[in-house]
Amino acid sequence: MKRMTWKSALLILVALAIPRVSQPASEDLALHDLGTLGGTVASASGINDRGQVVGFSTDASDQGHAVLWEAGRAIDLGFENGIVQDINNRGQIIGNHLGVPPPCDEPGPCFSIGVAFIWEAGTVTELGTIGGHGSYPWDINNRGQVVGVGRAASGDDHAFLWDAGTMT
């Protein structure tokens, strides 16, 4: 009987550790055009388990709006030049009112960072800032906690957690 070498044992361990990816049948895949608010551009940025989708769309006059796609229709959330980032299973939507670009004397990207908000059933709650020039949300969980980035008065960007009205 042959003894297994360390190379053979390593090869077997690596082969067992590689996850098996199964491809769903092609008939299970579908692409759905969500439509626009009457314009020519739309972009989705988040989806929840209920199939609600949030993103951006232009209207017939080419103005950009935050949008919720639900039950086969596009719903204007009422934010011109606003961005919605994500939606949780409770239907809470996070986004950002775009602000005026800050002065930028340094090389590299300079961007406007406005104020983060939560939209829920037509009510908007601004999340505030961490004492600086704005905030941008990245994700929201099903408890309504939001994480993102805030620009401090020093101009440095810091991670934040917003929970029940408090930004940390």
MDAnalysis code that builds the backbone (N, CA, C; Angstrom):
import MDAnalysis as mda
import numpy as np

u = mda.Universe.empty(504, n_residues=168, atom_resindex=np.repeat(np.arange(168), 3), trajectory=True)
u.add_TopologyAttr("name", ["N", "CA", "C"] * 168)
u.add_TopologyAttr("resid", np.arange(1, 169))
u.add_TopologyAttr("resname", ["MET", "LYS", "ARG", "MET", "THR", "TRP", "LYS", "SER", "ALA", "LEU", "LEU", "ILE", "LEU", "VAL", "ALA", "LEU", "ALA", "ILE", "PRO", "ARG", "VAL", "SER", "GLN", "PRO", "ALA", "SER", "GLU", "ASP", "LEU", "ALA", "LEU", "HIS", "ASP", "LEU", "GLY", "THR", "LEU", "GLY", "GLY", "THR", "VAL", "ALA", "SER", "ALA", "SER", "GLY", "ILE", "ASN", "ASP", "ARG", "GLY", "GLN", "VAL", "VAL", "GLY", "PHE", "SER", "THR", "ASP", "ALA", "SER", "ASP", "GLN", "GLY", "HIS", "ALA", "VAL", "LEU", "TRP", "GLU", "ALA", "GLY", "ARG", "ALA", "ILE", "ASP", "LEU", "GLY", "PHE", "GLU", "ASN", "GLY", "ILE", "VAL", "GLN", "ASP", "ILE", "ASN", "ASN", "ARG", "GLY", "GLN", "ILE", "ILE", "GLY", "ASN", "HIS", "LEU", "GLY", "VAL", "PRO", "PRO", "PRO", "CYS", "ASP", "GLU", "PRO", "GLY", "PRO", "CYS", "PHE", "SER", "ILE", "GLY", "VAL", "ALA", "PHE", "ILE", "TRP", "GLU", "ALA", "GLY", "THR", "VAL", "THR", "GLU", "LEU", "GLY", "THR", "ILE", "GLY", "GLY", "HIS", "GLY", "SER", "TYR", "PRO", "TRP", "ASP", "ILE", "ASN", "ASN", "ARG", "GLY", "GLN", "VAL", "VAL", "GLY", "VAL", "GLY", "ARG", "ALA", "ALA", "SER", "GLY", "ASP", "ASP", "HIS", "ALA", "PHE", "LEU", "TRP", "ASP", "ALA", "GLY", "THR", "MET", "THR"])
u.atoms.positions = np.array([
    [0.833, -1.164, 0.000],
    [0.000, 0.000, 0.000],
    [0.888, 1.240, 0.000],
    [0.552, 2.236, -0.839],
    [1.328, 3.473, -0.919],
    [0.909, 4.432, 0.176],
    [1.883, 5.187, 0.669],
    [1.580, 6.239, 1.642],
    [1.265, 7.522, 0.902],
    [0.340, 8.274, 1.466],
    [-0.028, 9.548, 0.862],
    [1.043, 10.576, 1.198],
    [1.481, 11.320, 0.185],
    [2.455, 12.383, 0.428],
    [1.734, 13.626, 0.931],
    [2.473, 14.543, 1.503],
    [1.864, 15.777, 2.002],
    [1.272, 16.588, 0.856],
    [1.869, 16.504, -0.349],
    [1.337, 17.233, -1.507],
    [-0.017, 16.674, -1.910],
    [-0.154, 15.346, -1.898],
    [-1.430, 14.726, -2.247],
    [-2.500, 15.089, -1.219],
    [-2.138, 15.078, 0.044],
    [-3.088, 15.424, 1.101],
    [-3.536, 16.875, 0.968],
    [-2.605, 17.772, 0.663],
    [-2.935, 19.175, 0.473],
    [-3.863, 19.355, -0.720],
    [-3.602, 18.668, -1.800],
    [-4.439, 18.747, -2.989],
    [-5.866, 18.290, -2.677],
    [-6.013, 17.235, -1.923],
    [-7.342, 16.732, -1.557],
    [-8.056, 17.752, -0.668],
    [-7.346, 18.335, 0.302],
    [-7.956, 19.332, 1.175],
    [-8.414, 20.560, 0.402],
    [-7.612, 21.019, -0.538],
    [-7.982, 22.173, -1.352],
    [-9.203, 21.839, -2.199],
    [-9.237, 20.675, -2.796],
    [-10.383, 20.274, -3.623],
    [-11.654, 20.211, -2.799],
    [-11.574, 19.748, -1.567],
    [-12.756, 19.675, -0.711],
    [-13.210, 21.046, -0.226],
    [-12.285, 21.990, -0.124],
    [-12.609, 23.318, 0.378],
    [-13.244, 24.217, -0.673],
    [-13.075, 23.915, -1.948],
    [-13.638, 24.742, -3.014],
    [-15.150, 24.532, -3.045],
    [-15.926, 25.616, -2.878],
    [-17.376, 25.457, -2.876],
    [-17.894, 25.023, -4.243],
    [-18.902, 24.228, -4.207],
    [-19.548, 23.790, -5.442],
    [-20.620, 24.811, -5.795],
    [-20.563, 25.378, -6.964],
    [-21.531, 26.365, -7.414],
    [-22.459, 25.698, -8.405],
    [-23.731, 25.731, -8.099],
    [-24.678, 25.147, -9.034],
    [-25.358, 26.272, -9.800],
    [-25.465, 26.132, -11.065],
    [-26.088, 27.107, -11.931],
    [-27.568, 26.766, -12.053],
    [-28.466, 27.718, -11.736],
    [-29.886, 27.417, -11.897],
    [-30.224, 27.197, -13.368],
    [-31.283, 26.481, -13.590],
    [-31.723, 26.227, -14.960],
    [-32.021, 27.559, -15.640],
    [-31.744, 27.673, -16.916],
    [-31.901, 28.937, -17.627],
    [-33.344, 29.429, -17.607],
    [-34.322, 28.530, -17.518],
    [-35.709, 28.982, -17.478],
    [-36.061, 29.651, -16.151],
    [-35.206, 29.522, -15.131],
    [-35.435, 30.176, -13.848],
    [-34.954, 31.629, -13.863],
    [-34.179, 32.010, -14.851],
    [-33.621, 33.351, -14.922],
    [-34.524, 34.247, -15.751],
    [-34.728, 35.478, -15.256],
    [-35.553, 36.426, -15.999],
    [-35.023, 37.831, -15.751],
    [-35.118, 38.662, -16.751],
    [-34.727, 40.055, -16.664],
    [-35.992, 40.881, -16.820],
    [-36.224, 41.799, -15.870],
    [-37.434, 42.607, -15.904],
    [-37.078, 44.072, -16.084],
    [-37.673, 44.719, -17.077],
    [-37.502, 46.153, -17.277],
    [-38.426, 46.851, -16.289],
    [-37.851, 47.620, -15.356],
    [-38.646, 48.281, -14.329],
    [-39.297, 49.563, -14.818],
    [-38.856, 50.063, -15.963],
    [-39.412, 51.299, -16.489],
    [-38.765, 52.521, -15.862],
    [-39.265, 53.693, -16.245],
    [-38.744, 54.961, -15.745],
    [-39.908, 55.836, -15.296],
    [-39.597, 57.033, -14.877],
    [-40.620, 58.031, -14.558],
    [-40.939, 58.881, -15.788],
    [-40.741, 58.329, -16.963],
    [-41.030, 59.031, -18.207],
    [-39.789, 59.471, -18.956],
    [-38.620, 59.325, -18.353],
    [-37.366, 59.717, -18.987],
    [-36.698, 58.539, -19.667],
    [-35.415, 58.694, -19.942],
    [-34.677, 57.666, -20.682],
    [-33.655, 56.916, -19.831],
    [-33.478, 57.310, -18.562],
    [-32.462, 56.702, -17.724],
    [-33.080, 56.224, -16.414],
    [-32.683, 55.016, -15.999],
    [-33.075, 54.497, -14.686],
    [-31.969, 53.586, -14.197],
    [-31.793, 53.548, -12.875],
    [-30.767, 52.717, -12.276],
    [-31.280, 52.217, -10.928],
    [-31.168, 50.911, -10.698],
    [-31.586, 50.323, -9.428],
    [-30.387, 50.199, -8.500],
    [-30.612, 50.421, -7.188],
    [-29.508, 50.336, -6.234],
    [-29.788, 49.419, -5.053],
    [-31.033, 49.028, -4.827],
    [-31.341, 48.166, -3.694],
    [-32.634, 47.402, -3.907],
    [-32.750, 46.229, -3.258],
    [-33.944, 45.399, -3.339],
    [-34.140, 44.701, -1.996],
    [-35.396, 44.504, -1.614],
    [-35.668, 43.773, -0.379],
    [-36.323, 42.425, -0.703],
    [-36.621, 41.652, 0.333],
    [-37.197, 40.315, 0.133],
    [-38.625, 40.365, -0.388],
    [-39.285, 41.517, -0.315],
    [-40.652, 41.671, -0.832],
    [-40.663, 42.048, -2.307],
    [-39.473, 42.210, -2.898],
    [-39.381, 42.552, -4.318],
    [-39.477, 44.035, -4.599],
    [-39.478, 44.873, -3.576],
    [-39.455, 46.313, -3.779],
    [-38.039, 46.718, -4.169],
    [-37.933, 47.594, -5.159],
    [-36.639, 48.025, -5.686],
    [-36.555, 49.543, -5.571],
    [-35.394, 50.052, -5.190],
    [-35.179, 51.496, -5.129],
    [-34.035, 51.881, -6.053],
    [-34.063, 53.138, -6.474],
    [-33.001, 53.620, -7.340],
    [-33.269, 55.033, -7.817],
    [-32.904, 55.272, -9.055],
    [-32.892, 56.599, -9.656],
    [-33.552, 56.509, -11.022],
    [-34.317, 57.538, -11.393],
    [-34.901, 57.589, -12.728],
    [-35.040, 59.042, -13.160],
    [-34.963, 59.267, -14.452],
    [-35.249, 60.590, -14.978],
    [-36.725, 60.663, -15.355],
    [-37.270, 61.898, -15.302],
    [-38.643, 62.109, -15.746],
    [-38.633, 62.599, -17.188],
    [-39.786, 62.967, -17.718],
    [-39.897, 63.381, -19.123],
    [-39.068, 64.617, -19.434],
    [-38.783, 65.469, -18.428],
    [-37.962, 66.661, -18.661],
    [-36.494, 66.425, -18.315],
    [-36.112, 65.171, -18.158],
    [-34.731, 64.758, -17.894],
    [-34.224, 65.130, -16.502],
    [-35.121, 65.393, -15.553],
    [-34.728, 65.641, -14.173],
    [-34.630, 64.302, -13.448],
    [-33.587, 64.148, -12.625],
    [-33.402, 62.916, -11.880],
    [-34.213, 62.902, -10.595],
    [-34.768, 61.735, -10.263],
    [-35.583, 61.576, -9.057],
    [-35.257, 60.248, -8.379],
    [-35.416, 60.240, -7.046],
    [-35.363, 58.988, -6.299],
    [-36.671, 58.247, -6.590],
    [-36.569, 56.922, -6.768],
    [-37.760, 56.164, -7.172],
    [-37.849, 54.835, -6.429],
    [-39.083, 54.412, -6.200],
    [-39.397, 53.097, -5.647],
    [-40.209, 52.363, -6.699],
    [-39.738, 51.167, -7.085],
    [-40.507, 50.317, -7.994],
    [-41.218, 49.280, -7.147],
    [-42.544, 49.245, -7.289],
    [-43.341, 48.351, -6.467],
    [-44.593, 47.951, -7.246],
    [-44.919, 46.671, -7.210],
    [-46.125, 46.153, -7.852],
    [-46.234, 46.581, -9.315],
    [-45.099, 46.563, -10.019],
    [-45.098, 46.857, -11.447],
    [-45.155, 48.318, -11.826],
    [-44.985, 49.230, -10.876],
    [-45.008, 50.652, -11.229],
    [-43.870, 51.403, -10.554],
    [-43.484, 52.510, -11.175],
    [-42.438, 53.381, -10.644],
    [-43.093, 54.502, -9.846],
    [-42.653, 54.687, -8.600],
    [-43.223, 55.701, -7.720],
    [-42.159, 56.749, -7.426],
    [-42.442, 57.999, -7.774],
    [-41.535, 59.114, -7.515],
    [-41.559, 59.422, -6.020],
    [-40.415, 59.359, -5.367],
    [-40.345, 59.627, -3.936],
    [-40.235, 61.118, -3.621],
    [-40.158, 61.936, -4.655],
    [-40.192, 63.373, -4.443],
    [-38.866, 64.052, -4.199],
    [-37.774, 63.400, -4.486],
    [-36.463, 64.005, -4.273],
    [-35.800, 64.282, -5.607],
    [-35.788, 65.534, -6.024],
    [-34.989, 65.876, -7.185],
    [-33.546, 65.941, -6.717],
    [-32.655, 65.430, -7.527],
    [-31.230, 65.414, -7.208],
    [-30.942, 64.721, -5.877],
    [-31.742, 63.741, -5.555],
    [-31.504, 62.921, -4.381],
    [-31.162, 61.514, -4.824],
    [-30.541, 60.774, -3.932],
    [-30.144, 59.406, -4.225],
    [-30.744, 58.513, -3.166],
    [-31.339, 57.390, -3.571],
    [-31.727, 56.377, -2.599],
    [-30.797, 55.197, -2.779],
    [-30.364, 54.654, -1.666],
    [-29.299, 53.660, -1.672],
    [-29.806, 52.244, -1.454],
    [-30.754, 52.069, -0.514],
    [-31.154, 50.709, -0.149],
    [-32.537, 50.733, 0.481],
    [-33.152, 49.544, 0.601],
    [-34.460, 49.377, 1.222],
    [-34.428, 48.103, 2.049],
    [-35.012, 48.147, 3.254],
    [-35.058, 46.944, 4.080],
    [-36.427, 46.267, 3.933],
    [-36.628, 45.163, 4.622],
    [-37.874, 44.408, 4.485],
    [-39.066, 45.105, 5.131],
    [-38.830, 46.132, 5.931],
    [-39.916, 46.933, 6.504],
    [-40.342, 48.050, 5.556],
    [-39.642, 48.206, 4.417],
    [-39.969, 49.255, 3.464],
    [-39.313, 50.581, 3.783],
    [-38.379, 50.608, 4.731],
    [-37.635, 51.828, 5.036],
    [-36.556, 52.010, 3.977],
    [-36.494, 53.194, 3.419],
    [-35.554, 53.500, 2.337],
    [-34.546, 54.520, 2.843],
    [-33.255, 54.263, 2.584],
    [-32.226, 55.233, 2.946],
    [-31.719, 55.934, 1.704],
    [-31.349, 57.184, 1.882],
    [-30.837, 57.954, 0.759],
    [-30.090, 59.177, 1.228],
    [-29.850, 60.089, 0.269],
    [-29.044, 61.268, 0.527],
    [-29.570, 62.418, -0.315],
    [-29.775, 63.572, 0.341],
    [-30.054, 64.813, -0.387],
    [-28.697, 65.319, -0.844],
    [-28.474, 65.432, -2.110],
    [-27.173, 65.895, -2.581],
    [-26.958, 67.344, -2.195],
    [-25.779, 67.616, -1.711],
    [-25.452, 68.966, -1.274],
    [-24.567, 69.686, -2.271],
    [-24.133, 70.856, -1.882],
    [-23.228, 71.660, -2.700],
    [-21.814, 71.129, -2.504],
    [-21.040, 70.951, -3.586],
    [-19.676, 70.429, -3.423],
    [-18.838, 71.320, -2.515],
    [-18.072, 70.693, -1.598],
    [-17.209, 71.490, -0.722],
    [-16.024, 72.033, -1.500],
    [-15.350, 73.074, -0.962],
    [-14.128, 73.552, -1.615],
    [-13.112, 72.410, -1.679],
    [-12.398, 72.337, -2.776],
    [-11.483, 71.222, -2.955],
    [-10.167, 71.728, -3.525],
    [-9.147, 71.774, -2.660],
    [-7.833, 72.219, -3.107],
    [-6.836, 71.077, -3.188],
    [-7.281, 69.867, -2.841],
    [-6.374, 68.732, -2.796],
    [-6.530, 67.876, -4.050],
    [-5.459, 67.185, -4.441],
    [-5.593, 66.274, -5.577],
    [-6.504, 65.101, -5.193],
    [-7.098, 64.492, -6.177],
    [-7.971, 63.348, -5.919],
    [-9.423, 63.748, -6.001],
    [-10.310, 62.784, -5.736],
    [-11.733, 63.062, -5.915],
    [-12.284, 63.987, -4.837],
    [-13.135, 64.892, -5.250],
    [-13.893, 65.736, -4.338],
    [-15.350, 65.482, -4.677],
    [-16.159, 65.263, -3.670],
    [-17.550, 64.979, -3.963],
    [-18.445, 65.663, -2.939],
    [-19.685, 65.833, -3.354],
    [-20.687, 66.425, -2.503],
    [-21.294, 65.331, -1.642],
    [-21.545, 65.623, -0.389],
    [-22.011, 64.569, 0.487],
    [-23.305, 64.912, 1.206],
    [-24.049, 65.934, 0.963],
    [-25.390, 66.155, 1.495],
    [-25.690, 65.543, 2.853],
    [-26.981, 65.242, 3.105],
    [-27.417, 64.696, 4.390],
    [-28.205, 63.409, 4.175],
    [-27.858, 62.386, 4.946],
    [-28.537, 61.092, 4.860],
    [-29.951, 61.191, 5.439],
    [-30.858, 60.360, 4.907],
    [-32.228, 60.325, 5.417],
    [-32.794, 58.912, 5.347],
    [-33.879, 58.711, 6.089],
    [-34.720, 57.514, 5.967],
    [-36.084, 57.983, 5.490],
    [-36.608, 57.326, 4.454],
    [-37.961, 57.571, 3.963],
    [-38.798, 56.376, 4.383],
    [-39.922, 56.640, 5.043],
    [-40.814, 55.556, 5.446],
    [-42.256, 56.010, 5.296],
    [-42.973, 55.362, 4.376],
    [-44.394, 55.650, 4.147],
    [-44.651, 57.141, 3.937],
    [-43.785, 57.801, 3.189],
    [-43.969, 59.205, 2.864],
    [-43.372, 60.190, 3.853],
    [-42.849, 59.707, 4.961],
    [-42.226, 60.580, 5.961],
    [-40.713, 60.476, 5.854],
    [-40.055, 61.640, 5.827],
    [-38.601, 61.690, 5.719],
    [-38.005, 62.112, 7.058],
    [-37.038, 61.330, 7.533],
    [-36.301, 61.669, 8.744],
    [-34.836, 61.830, 8.374],
    [-34.305, 63.043, 8.570],
    [-32.880, 63.251, 8.310],
    [-32.070, 62.660, 9.442],
    [-30.956, 62.008, 9.098],
    [-30.127, 61.341, 10.095],
    [-29.124, 62.264, 10.759],
    [-28.861, 63.404, 10.165],
    [-27.917, 64.355, 10.737],
    [-26.495, 64.104, 10.267],
    [-25.544, 64.687, 11.008],
    [-24.125, 64.571, 10.654],
    [-23.334, 64.229, 11.910],
    [-22.053, 64.022, 11.732],
    [-21.172, 63.786, 12.890],
    [-20.374, 65.057, 13.190],
    [-21.061, 66.177, 13.088],
    [-20.438, 67.453, 13.418],
    [-19.716, 68.088, 12.258],
    [-20.067, 67.693, 11.057],
    [-19.323, 68.218, 9.927],
    [-20.190, 68.623, 8.762],
    [-19.777, 68.188, 7.589],
    [-20.342, 68.661, 6.342],
    [-21.325, 67.716, 5.675],
    [-21.752, 66.676, 6.321],
    [-22.744, 65.821, 5.693],
    [-22.593, 64.369, 6.075],
    [-23.486, 63.552, 5.495],
    [-23.489, 62.118, 5.779],
    [-24.050, 61.380, 4.578],
    [-23.603, 60.146, 4.392],
    [-24.086, 59.314, 3.289],
    [-24.339, 57.902, 3.820],
    [-25.555, 57.366, 3.640],
    [-25.864, 56.030, 4.148],
    [-25.422, 54.954, 3.164],
    [-24.952, 53.821, 3.673],
    [-24.568, 52.705, 2.807],
    [-25.520, 51.530, 2.917],
    [-26.019, 51.268, 4.143],
    [-26.842, 50.071, 4.314],
    [-27.805, 50.272, 5.474],
    [-28.948, 49.565, 5.418],
    [-29.934, 49.582, 6.492],
    [-30.347, 48.145, 6.769],
    [-30.462, 47.790, 8.048],
    [-30.904, 46.435, 8.369],
    [-32.404, 46.446, 8.692],
    [-32.961, 45.291, 8.995],
    [-34.394, 45.194, 9.240],
    [-34.817, 45.768, 10.591],
    [-33.867, 46.158, 11.413],
    [-34.171, 46.860, 12.665],
    [-34.194, 48.369, 12.460],
    [-33.854, 48.834, 11.263],
    [-33.830, 50.268, 10.983],
    [-32.529, 50.948, 11.335],
    [-31.497, 50.177, 11.649],
    [-30.175, 50.742, 11.927],
    [-29.481, 51.028, 10.593],
    [-28.814, 52.157, 10.531],
    [-28.165, 52.594, 9.299],
    [-26.670, 52.764, 9.548],
    [-25.854, 52.303, 8.600],
    [-24.423, 52.567, 8.627],
    [-24.062, 53.383, 7.400],
    [-23.015, 54.177, 7.542],
    [-22.606, 54.993, 6.419],
    [-21.326, 55.740, 6.728],
    [-21.139, 56.837, 6.001],
    [-19.943, 57.660, 6.168],
    [-20.385, 59.102, 6.403],
    [-19.683, 59.757, 7.335],
    [-19.955, 61.158, 7.615],
    [-18.678, 61.962, 7.502],
    [-18.822, 63.182, 7.030],
    [-17.659, 64.058, 6.895],
    [-17.587, 64.975, 8.103],
    [-16.525, 64.860, 8.876],
    [-16.324, 65.670, 10.082],
    [-15.924, 67.088, 9.702],
    [-15.964, 67.989, 10.680],
    [-15.583, 69.383, 10.446],
    [-14.156, 69.501, 9.935],
    [-13.301, 68.538, 10.311],
    [-11.906, 68.549, 9.860],
    [-11.779, 68.205, 8.375],
    [-12.864, 67.698, 7.785],
    [-12.815, 67.257, 6.391],
    [-12.552, 65.768, 6.252],
    [-12.245, 65.100, 7.371],
    [-12.008, 63.658, 7.355],
    [-13.339, 62.911, 7.316],
    [-13.347, 61.776, 6.658],
    [-14.530, 60.929, 6.590],
    [-14.455, 59.861, 7.669],
    [-15.586, 59.627, 8.353],
    [-15.661, 58.648, 9.434],
    [-16.897, 57.769, 9.244],
    [-16.777, 56.510, 9.625],
    [-17.926, 55.606, 9.604],
    [-18.897, 56.009, 10.704],
    [-20.216, 55.800, 10.454],
    [-21.192, 56.055, 11.503],
    [-22.202, 54.918, 11.577],
    [-22.828, 54.820, 12.747],
    [-23.985, 53.969, 12.981],
    [-25.088, 54.880, 13.472],
    [-26.246, 54.840, 12.806],
    [-27.417, 55.590, 13.251],
    [-28.415, 54.583, 13.786],
    [-28.854, 54.782, 15.027],
    [-29.771, 53.848, 15.663],
    [-30.759, 54.625, 16.522],
    [-32.039, 54.506, 16.210],
    [-33.118, 55.129, 16.998],
    [-32.884, 56.614, 17.255],
    [-32.472, 57.325, 16.223],
    [-32.316, 58.768, 16.338],
    [-30.962, 59.264, 16.786],
    [-30.037, 58.347, 17.050],
    [-28.702, 58.751, 17.503],
    [-27.640, 58.306, 16.508],
    [-26.804, 59.267, 16.114],
    [-25.681, 58.953, 15.224],
    [-24.416, 58.823, 16.044],
    [-23.757, 57.684, 15.908],
    [-22.510, 57.422, 16.622],
    [-21.393, 57.251, 15.607],
])
